[in-house]
Amino acid sequence: MSHAHILGFPRIGARRELKSALESHWKGPLDETGLRTVGRELRGRHWALQRAAGLDCVTVGDFAFYDHLHNATALFSAAPARFGLEGQVSLAGYFAMARGTPEQPALAMKKWFDTNYHYLVPEVDAGTRFRLNRDWLLPELQGALAAGHRAKVVLPGPLTWLWLASAPAGFDKLSLLPALQSVYAELAAELRQPGVDWLQLDEPILSLDLPAEWLAAFPQAYAAITAAAPPVLLATYFGSVAEHAALLQSLPIAGLHLDLVRAPLQLGAFLPDWPQDKALSLGVIDGRNLWRTDLAKVLALLHPAKALLGERLWIAPSCSLLHVPTDIALEEKLDPTLKSWMAFAVQKLDELSLLKRALEQGEPAVWRELQAAAQAIESRRSAPSTRREAVRARVAALTQADTERGAPFAQRIAAQQAVLQLPKLPTTTIGSFPQTAEIRAARAGYKAGRLGEDEYVAAMQAEIRLAVEKQEQLGLDVLVHGEAERNDMVEYFGEQLEGYTFTQNGWVQSYGSRCVKPPVIHGDVSRPKAMTVAWSTYAQSLTDKPMKGMLSGPLTMLFWSFVRDDLPKREVALQLALALRDEVVDLETAGIKLIQIDEPTIREGLPLKQADWPAYLDWAVQAFRITAAGVRNQTQIHTHMCYSEFNDILPAIAALDADVITIETSRARMKLLDGFAEFNYPNDIGPGLYDIHSPRVPAQEEMQELLQRALKVVPAERLWVNPDCGLKTRGWPETEAALKIMVATARVARAALN
């Protein structure tokens, strides 16, 4: 029999039950017991779905109240000393590290490899000690066993946890591995009990270009962990690990998982000589996208593997299903044809079950289901709506001239300053302001037809007036309209572009309680009409100060959507670039003098292997420059990037040639700026002075310290002052308090410079 399993399931709930519970708990109404009850109900529901689909075990340990890597930090009592938790981490301590305290900023967040999921970065140093915290994971496992499930426990692998941790400069993180592997071994021994079939350790860092010393650490670490453990499945994903085939075959593990969606050719490095005593799990269902699986194609791959491996063949999604929505059955308004092309997490369980039955019983036994799947694949392949010849002709006609501004930066910035007349250290925000209950109610009423067009416009204009008035009172130098009309920085634009479709409940977790509902790119993309011009020009009419127009860039529109998989990403990015270029030109024509094109995903889209970087960066930079290059020298182009390591791609970021770039730097205490200084980044830059993802309002002394650090590496004439990111998730009281301090900080520094 073939073994069917998943690496993880979405934790937020089909209707974002976890989000609601978390925010209620943080605000006070829901106590810890109530929050834990919600978590227990969600886990039970998800285990029941896995069992009903005929999976051979349920996955335990994939649930988290904030982040799965942070769970491991709590499980091994690895809280940084600065939080004063001293030993075992309670749920309150867990949230203190995740969200910050009045005294301490939160742990840094970074993108989970090349996804839009954010993990909390562990902090380690020479004083880090590990101790098993039995309040984490083990109670969840007992809940699964008590419900009668066979369990597979999943954890981040020790080397992945350690690799992703931050450490002081010069500190060798591998020096902590002996202590870390010991606490993993202690936990593994406790997992060796009836009902626990497997321990899955995720080591996605094997898809990176790892240093030799890190690769050399795997045998010793896994020998220590597996000695007293249940059978261990080492899971890799997001890329090929073919170059490590010999190492992985030699490890004392009972099985290995490969991502064959992202790297199908790697199977050839493993299948012929795979050890007789090890299982091989093949990730054949896309855990990163929502399109239905071509089951006929997958079965053609699995049958030869089944012949060689027999019962040692496992089948699974490529990675955790964390990255896809929960259940398409909730989509009542989605076009039936488009809906037939898609599979959310629950439907991917069904696909997995169908593959298992086809392998065990033969394809004739499931012929009707396979035919229905094949018809859906063919329907999508032949649909006229997926192809627009005018769009493809416009992309084909692009030339180098379409990527060029009229003059180099030095000339442009002089022309812009002559128009804008900004002071030194100009202050601004990243774009959005708090999305209040009133804003959401107005938007929901408009979509539901309860609010007419004129009433809706009036409501949004009132919110824009409020945002402009508050910014003028605070004394900001460059204003924004606040984005009250935008439900999401990608969905808002996708709703106005051809080639997109939308879900009602296609939510996925970004971090903590923050969920996003990515739009779906199913066809060629174009812009039928202006999307933001009316809102921006209205906002500009309310003030004499310069108003930024706000757009999401082509890469962000690409990577924060569920993108079509029947066309190269480069082609989709160029289609998006041309659509957004039209919007940029229209904003300039309407009198908007600053236009921000947000690209927080440029690093996210970077391939995991450096050998693949040049090709990606070439078209990524091309797409941004096409978007921005249609305006005059006097129009100032901004871009914003956050929560990624940019230092290794600084030449590409410079090649974007944005006049001003704003970046997230506060959680890392301006550390990211060091790379920009060493590279001698040539254009203007605004490093964030405070973290908007935490409710804490920093003291002025804290912001002053960060600004002084920035001034040491960036000339004052090229330095902007701004928060880390947009403010839509914050409330007005904390927003005004923080911005007031930020403006005061800039004025103090400006006076000192003068």
N, C-alpha and C positions, 0 to 999 in steps of 0.2 A: 504493500500500500504506500502511496505517496503521502507525505506529511504536509499539510497545509497550515500556515500560520501567518500572523502579521507582526510587524516590528513595533507597532504602536497604533493607537486609535485617537481621533480628535477628542480633546478633553473638555472643550467648552460647552458641549451639549448642542443638540440640534437647534435649539432656540436661545442659545447663549445663556443658559441657566447659570453657568459658573460665573460669567461676567456680572450678572445681576447680583448674585450672592456675594461676590468679592466686594463690589462697590457698596453694597448694603452693610457689609461687615466693617469696611474701612470708615464709613460714615457713622456707624454706631448702632443702627437698629438691629442688626443680626449679630448675635454673639458667636463665640467660637464654636459652641456646640451646634448651633444652627448651620454654620458654614460647613462643619465637618459632616453634618447630615446630608447636605447637598452633594458634597464630594462622594460620599458613600453611595448615594442613590445613582449618581452618574456612572460611577465605576460598575455598579451592579447592572445597570442598563446596557452598558457597552460590553460587558462580559457575556450577558445573555445573547446579544446579537452575534457575537463570535461563535458561541456554542450552537446557536440556531443555524448558522451557516455551515456547520459541519467541520469547523476547524478542530485540529487535534488538541489544541490547548488554548487557554486564554492568556493574554499578555498582561502581566502585573508589573507595575512600576513605571508605566508610561504616563500615569496621571500626575499632575502637579497643580498646586494652587497658584503658582507663578511661572516656574520654569523647571524643566527636568534636570538641567545641569545644576541649578541652585538646590534642587532636592538632594543631589549627591553631596553638595557642600554641607547641608544640614545633617545628612545621614552620617557623615564622617566627622562631624563636629569641627569643621574647618572654617569657622567664622573668623574674619580678620579681628585682631586684637582691638582695633579702634572702636568697635561696636560694644566692647565690654561685656560680651555675652558669657564668657568664662565657662566653657564646657558645652554641655548639650544645648542644642538650639531649639527653643520652643517655636510655636507658630508665630507668636508676636515678634520674636527675634528674627525669624525668617523674613517677615514682612518689613521689619526695620532695615535689614540689609538691602532688600529689594527696592524700597521706596524712600529710604533715607530717614533721618531723625532731625530734630532741631539742631543737634550738635554735629551730626555727621552726614555728609552726602551719601547717596545710595551707591551700591556697586555699579561699576560701569556696565553698559550694555553694548553688545556687538552683534552683527548679523551672524546667524548660524550658517557658516559656510556660504554657499551662494543662494541662500533663501531669503525671504523677507521675514523670517522669524528671528527674534532677538533673544539672545541668552544673556544671563547675568554672569559677568566675568569673575571667577574666583580670584582671591588675592592671596598669594603665598610669599613667604620669606623664610629666613633662617630660623625664625621662631615658630613656624607653623607646626602644630602637632595634630595627630588624628586619633579619634576615638569613636568607636561604633555607638551611634545614637539609636537605640532600639525603639524610640518613639516614632521613627520614620520607616516607611516601607513595610516592616514586619507586620504591623496591624492590618495594612491593606492586604498582604498575602493571606493572613488568617481569615480575612473576610471572604476572599475568593475560595479558599479551601472549605470554609464552612458552608458555602453555597453549593458545594459539590463539584467544583470545576477542577480539571487538571490545569496546572499553572506552569507558565514559563515566565520567570522573572527577568526584567530588562533593566539594565543600568548603563550609564555612560562608562566606557572602559577606562581603566586607570591612566593610561597614557594619553588618551584624548582629554580627560579632565585636567590633567597636569599641563598638557600642551596649551590648552586654551586659557589657563590661569595667567594672570599678570604677576610680575615679580620685579623687585628692584633691579636696576641696571647692574649687570655683572654677576647676578646670582644664578647659579646652576639649578634649575628646577628639578633636573633628574636626580639631584642629591636627596630629594624627598621621596623618590620612588620606593625604596625599601620599606619605609614606614607606611606609605600609602598602600602598597601591595599587601602588607601584613593585615591592615584593617579590612581590605577586600577579602582576603583569605578567611579572616574571622567571620565575616558576614556569610561567605560562601559555605562555610561549614554549617552554619545555622540553617541555611536553605536546603541542606541535604536531609529532607524529611518526606514522608509519604505525601503524594499529590504534587510535588514540585518536580516536574520532568526535566526542565532545562533552566540554565542561567544564560541569558543573552547579554553579552558585553559589546556595546557599540564602539567601534574604533574607526570613525569616518576620517580621522587624520591620515589613515593609510592611503587615501586618495590624493593627498598633498605631496609636494616634493620634500619629504622628510630628511633631516640630516642623518648621517650614518649612525651616530651614537643613539639616536632615538629608535631607529630600526633595531639596533643591536640590543636594546633594552626589552624587546618583546619576549624573547624566550625565557629569560629569568623571571619576569613578572608573571607570565602565564603559568610557568612551572609552579610558582608559589601559590597562585590562586586556585589552580585546578586540582591540586593534590587532594584536597578534602571536599571538593565542590560537587554538586550535581553535574551532569554533562554540560559542557560550556559550548555555546554557539557564539563565535566571534562574527559580528556583523559589520560589514563595510558597505558604504553607499556614497552616492553623488559622483562617482567617477571610477575609472579603471584601477585595479590593483594588480594587473597582470605582471608588472615588473617585480612584485613581491611573491610570486607564486611559490617559489622554493621555500621561502621563509614561512609562509602560511601553511604549507603542507607539513612542515616540520614541527609546528607548534603543538603542545600537548592539549589540543582542543578536540572536542567531539564533532564539531561541525563549523562550516564557514558559510556566510551569506554574501552573495555578489549582486550588485545592481546591474542588471542586464538591460534596463531601459536607457540609462545614461551611457553605458559602455558594453554593448552586446558582444563585441569582438573579444573581450577578455575571457569569455568562456573557453576559448580554444587553448588558453594557457593552463587551464585547470582540469578540464574534463578527462583527457586521455590518461593521465597518471594520478588521478585522485586516489588517496589512500583508501584501502578497503575498510578501514575502521572508522571512517569519518563521513558524516552527512554533508551534502552540498545543497544549500538553499539558493534557489534561483529567483531573483526579484524580477518578475516578468510583467507585473501590472504597475502602471505608472502611479507612484505615490505622490507626485508633485503636480499633476495636472488632472483635469476632470473629464477628459475624453474617454469614451469607451475603448476597451482593449480589442484589438484585432485578434480574436481568439484563434482563428484558423492559423494565422501567422505564428502565434505563440505555441500552439500545439505542434506545428512543424518543427519548432525548436526543441520542445520538450520530449517528443517521442524518442529521438536518438539518445538524449540524456537519460531517459527512463531505461532504455535498453542497456546502457552501461552501468547505471547506478542502482537500478532496482529500487528497493525500499529506502535506500540512502538518498533518494531524490526528494528534496523539499521544494515547495512552491510558495511564493509570497509576493506581496507588493515590493517595489524597488527599495522603499524606505518607509519610515513611519507615515501613516495616513494623517498625521498632524497637519499636513500642508494642504489638505483638501476639505471641502465642506462635508457635513455629516450625512444628509439624507435628501436626495432629490425628490422623494415623495412629497415633501413639503412645498415644492414649487408648483403652485396652482395657476400662475399667470404666464409661465414660460411657454413660448411657442412650441407646440407638440413635436414638430419636426426637429427643432434644435434640442429639445429635451431628450429625444430618442438617441441623440449623439453622445450624451453625457452619462457619467457614472460618478456619484459622490462616494463617500467612504462606505456606506451601507451597501451600495450597489457593487463596489469593488469586492466586498466580502462575497457577494453572490457570484461575481465573475470567478473568484478564487475557488469557490465551491464547485462551479461548473467545470473548471479545468480539472479539478481533482476527480470528479465523477467521470469525465472523459478519459482520463488516464487509467482509472481503475476498472471501469465498466466497458470502455470502448466508445468511440464517438457515435455509433448508431444508437446507443442508449440515450444520448442527449441530443439527438439530431435536431429536434424542433428548436431547442434553445440556441444551438449553434447557428441554425439558419436565421433566426431572428437577429442574432448578433451580427451576422454577415450582412444582412439587409440594412442594418443601421450604418455599418461602415460604408457600404456602397452608396447609401443615400447621401451621406456627407461628402463623399468623394466626387459625386456627380452634381451636387447642388449648384445651380446658376448663381446663387447669392454669394458664393465664396469668391467669385472672380469678377473684377471690374476692369475692363481693358483700358479705360482712360487713366485709371490710377497706375497701372503697370507701365503704360507708355510714359507717364510723367517721371516715374522713377528711372526708367531706361534712358531718359534724355538728360539726366543730371550730369553736370561737368564740374571741374575743379572750381570754376568761377562761382558756383553756387555756394561754396563754403567760405568765401573770403569777405571780410569786412573791408571798408574803403581805405583804411589807414591803419598803421600799427598802433598798439596800445598807448604809447607815449603821446601821440598826437590826439588820439580819441579822448583820453582822460582830460587833456587840457581843454578841448572843445566842450566836454561835458561840464567841467567845473565852471567854465565861463557862463554856461546856461543855468546850472543848478545853484551856484554860490553857496556851497555847503561849508560849515566850519570844520576845523580839524576834529578828528575822531567823531564823525557823524554818527548819530544814533538812529536805529531803525529796529523793526521786528521782522520775523521771517515770513509773516503773511496772515496767519489765521488768528482770530481772537475767540474768546470762550463761546462755545456752542451751547447756549442756554436752553432751558426747557421751552421757553417761548419761541425761540428760533426753530427748534425741532418740531414743535406743535404746528407752527405755521407751514413749515415745509411738508409735514405729513398731511395737513388739511388740504394743501394745494394738490398734492399727488392723488389724494382720495376724492377730489372734486368738491370738497366742502368749502373751499376758498377759491374765489374767482381770480383770474389773472391780475386784474387791477388791485384787488385787495392784497394779493401775495406780493406784488411789486412794492406796494406801499409799506407792507410789513418789513420787507427786506431793506427798503430805503431807510426806514426808521432805525433799523439796527446799524446800518452803515453810518448814519448821522451820529449815533451814539458812539461808535468806534472812533470816528474822526474827532468828535468833541473830546473824548477821553485822551486821545493821543496828543491833541493840541494842549490840553491842560497839563499833561505830563511833560511836555516840552520836547517831544521827539522831533528829530530833524527831517526824516523821510517817513512818510505815512503809508499805511496800507488800508484797504477798505474793509478788511476783517473777514471776508469770505463767508458771511452769514448764509449766503445762498447755496453753499457747497456742502453736500453730504459727505464727500470724500474727495481727496485731491486727485484721484484717478477716475472714480465712478462719475463724478460731475462732468468731466470732459467726455468720457466715453458715451454718456447719454446723448451727447450732441454730435457724435461722430458716426458716420456710416461704417458698418463692419463690426459693430459691437452689439452685444446683448447683455441682459442683466438678470440677476436672480433676486428672489425675495429673501432667502435664508442661506445664501451661499457664503456664510461667515467662516473665516479662519482666524486663528489667533496670531497676533503680531508680537505682543508681549503682555504679561500680566493679564489685566482685564481688557486690554486694548484689542479689539477685533476689527478686521477689515473685511469687506465684501467685494473681492476683486471682480471687475467686469470681465466679460468673455469676448475675446477677439475671435470671430468665426469666419470673417470675410475680409476682403481688401478694404483699407481704411481711407476715408476722405472726410473733409469738413464741408457740410452743406452751407453753413452760414456762421457769422461771428458768434462767439461763445461768451466772451467776458467784457466786451467793449462797453456795453451800456452801463454795467455796474461800475467799472473803473472810471468812466467819464463822469458819472454822477458823483462819485466820491471826490474826484478832482474839483468838481464845481463847488464843493463845500469848503475848500481851503486854498490858501495861497501857497502852502507848502507843497513840495513835490510829492506826488502819489505814485507808488509802484503798481504797475500791472502785474498780475500773478498768474503764472502758467505752470503746469506740470510738463516736464520735458519728455522727449520721445523715448528715452531709455526707461524712465519711470513709468510711463504709460505702457511700455512693453512688459517690463519685469513685474509690475504690480497688477498685471492682468493675468488671467488664464489665457495664455497665448495659443494660437493655432499651432499644431504640430505638423501641418502639411505644407509649410512654407518656411524657408530658412529665416531665423530671427533677424538677420541683417535686412532682408527685404521688408519685413514688417516694420522695422525701425525706420527705414527710409520713407515708407508710406506715412508713418506718424510724423516724421520730421517735416515733410511737405505740408501736411495738414496744419501743424502748429506754426509753421513759418507764415502761413496766410494770416493767422491770428496775430502774430507779432507785428506784421506790417500794418494790419488794421488798427492795432492799439497805437502805434506811432502816428498814423494818419489822424487819429482822433485826438492827438495832443498829449499822450502819455509819454513822459520823458525818461522813465526808468521802467524796465521790464525784467522781472525775475523769472527765470526758467529753471525750475527745481529739478535737480538730478541726484537725489540721494542714492540711486541704485547703480551708479556707474561701477562702483567697486563690487557690488553684489553680483553683477553679471559676469565678473571676471572669471574665466575658467580656473579650475583648481590647480592645473598643471601649468607652470610658467611657459612651457614650450607652445602652449595654445594662446598665450596672452596677445602677441602682436596682431594676429588676425582679428581678434575681438576688438582690441583697442582701436584699430584702424577704422572699423565701421562705427564704433560707438562715438568716437570723436567726430567722424564725418556727419553722423546724424545730428549731434548737437549743433555743430557749426552751420549746417543747412538751416536749422530752426532759427538761429540767431543772426544770420548774415544778410538778411534782407533790409536792414535798417541803416540810417545815416550814422556818421561818426558821433553826432551830438547825443544820440539816444544811448543811454547807459544800460548794458545788459548785465544782470546779476544772475548768479546761480547759487543754489544751496545744496549742501551734502551733509549727511549725518550718520553716526553710529557705524562707521567702518574704518578700517585702516587704509589710509590713502598714501602713506609715505612711499610705498613700493610702486606707485603708478603716477608719481608727481609729474613726470614729463608729459603724460597723456592729459592730466588735469590742466597743466599749463597750455597744452595744445588746444584745449577748448576755447581759449582766448576770451573768456568772460571778463568783463571789466571789473566785476567785484564777485568774490566767492565768499559765502558764509559757511562756517563749519561748526560741528559739535566738538567742544574741547573741555567743557567744565568738569565733567566727571573724572577725566584723566588729568585735571589740573594743568591744562595747556601743553601737556606732553606732546600732543600731535603737532604742535607748531614747530617743534624742533626740526622735523623733517622739512617743513616748508622753508625754514631759515637756511638749513644746510643746502637745500636745492636752489636757494635764492629765487623763490617764486616771484615772478615779475609784476603781477597785477595787484589790485587792491584785495584786502582780505579782512573778514569779520569773524574772529574766533568767538564762540558763544561764551558769555560771562556767567550764565547760570543755567542750571538744568531744569528744563520745563517738564520733564517726566516725573518729577518729584513735587509734592505739595509744599515742601519747605521753602521759605523765603530767606535767602542768604543775607547775612549782615553786610553793610556797606564795606567794612574792612575786608571781607572775603572777596567781594568783587574787585576792590581796589588792588588787592594782592594779585589777582589773576590778570587784571589789566596791565599792571606793572610788568608782570612776566611777559605778556604779549609785546609790550613796548620794547623789551630788551631784544626781541628777535625780528620785529616788523617795524619799519620806519613809520613814524607818526602820520606822515602825509599819505600813507597807504593803508592805515588801520581804521576799521569800522568797529562800532560797539553795538552788540545785539545779543539776544538770548540764543540758546542752543538750537531751538527749533520752533515750530508753530505753537500757538497757545490755545488751540481749540479744546484741549482736554482739561484745561485749568478753569477755575472760577474767577469771576471778576475781582473779588477782594484781594486774592493772592497775586493775580496778574498785575493789578495796579500797584500793589505794594512793592513787588519785585522790580517793575519797570521804573518806578519812582527812584528806587535805589540805584538802578542801572544808569539812569540819566544823570543823577547826582554824581555818580562815580566818574562818568565821562567829563562832566563839567570841572570837577576837581583836577583831573589829569590835564584837561585842556588849559586850565588856568596856569598850571605848573609849566606847561610847555610854552605858553605865551610869556 
